[in-house]
Amino acid sequence: MTQKILLAEDDNDMRRFLVKALEKAGYAVLSYDNGASAYDRLREEPFSLLLTDIVMPEMDGIELARRATELDPDLKVMFITGFAAVALNADSNAPKDAKVLSKPFHLRDLVNEVNKMLAA
């Protein structure tokens, strides 16, 4: 069965590149441009991985991840951000085992990290 990834990224070009790379790697990807819409979708069906930007309008990635893991404690979470140093401080309430990939990154690195997370 193809593993499903929910992507939340407010940058249209970045979102398009990520979807293309992940689909090429064999994943089913649904993408949204904000955390609120992504959360609504998470409530409708299960996903293997939440891949989310941290800084987004309506609901940021940390809040999205926190709510998403309340719905599904087994959901794996990866943050993609240009603000990694400030993003996940101890009181951010981000899921403890979330992975952080700092922008800019190579698409191959993203796919490798996703593969590792979903193989575990």
N, C-alpha and C positions, 0 to 999 in steps of 0.2 A: 504494500500500500504506500502511495506517495505521501510523504510527510508534508504537512501544511504549515506555512509560515505566515504570520500576520505582520505586515510592515506598516509602521506609522512614521512618516517622514514628511515634513511640510515643504521641503524644497523639491519642486516638480522634476527638475533634471536629475537630481540625486535619486529620487524615488524610482524614476524610469530606469536608470542604470542598475540599481539594486535589483529590481524586479527581473530585468533581463538576465543578469548574472546568475541569480538564484534559480530561475526557471531553466536556464541552460544547464545548471548543475543537477536538475532533476526534481526540484521542489515545486509544489503548488504554492503560489504566492498571491495573497490578497493584500492590496495596499490602500492606505488612507492618508489624507493630508493633515489629519489632526487626531489627537488622542481621544477626543470624545466619540468620534465616529468609529474609531478602531475598538474602543471599549464596547460600544453597542454591538458590534459584530462578534466580539469575544463572548458576549452573553448568549449568542445564537448557536454557536458551534465550537467544538474543541479545536485547538491548534497545538502543534508540537513546539513551536517557538514564537515568541514575541520579539520582533526586532524593531526597536524604537529609537528615534531621536530623543534627546532629552528636552531641548528647548523648542516648544511648539505652542501655537495658540490653543485656546479653549481648555486643554488639559495637557500638562507637560508629561514627558515620558516616565518620570519617576512615579507620579501619581497613577498613570496608566498601568505601570508595572505592579504597583502595590495593589490596586484594585483587581487586576487580572489574576494575580497569584492568590487573592482571596477567593476568586471564583474557581480557580484550578491550581491547587498547590503544586502540582507536578509540571506546570508550564515552565519551560526554560525561557530565560530572558537575556537578551543582549542589547546593550545600549550603544548607539553610535552617536558620537558627539565631538564637537570642537572644543568643548569645555570640560574635559575629563577631570582636570585637577580640582575643580570646584564642585563638580557634579555629585559625586557620591561620598559626601562626608558621613560621619557616623550617624547623625540624626536625620538623614534624608529619607528614611523608611523604605529605601530601595531593597528589593529582595537580596538576601545575603550572598547567594551564589551567582548573582548576575555577572555577566561578562561585559567589559567595556572596551569598545574599539574606538580609538581616537581618530578623528578626521584630520588630515586627509589619510586615506588608506587605499591600498590597491584592492581591486575587486577580488583578485585571487586570494588575498589574505582573508577577506570577509568570508568567501566560500569555504576556505579551509577551517576557519573558526566555527562556522555553522555546522560543517560536517563533523567536527570534533564534538561539539555540544550535543548534536542529535544522535551520535553513535553511542554516547555514554548511557 
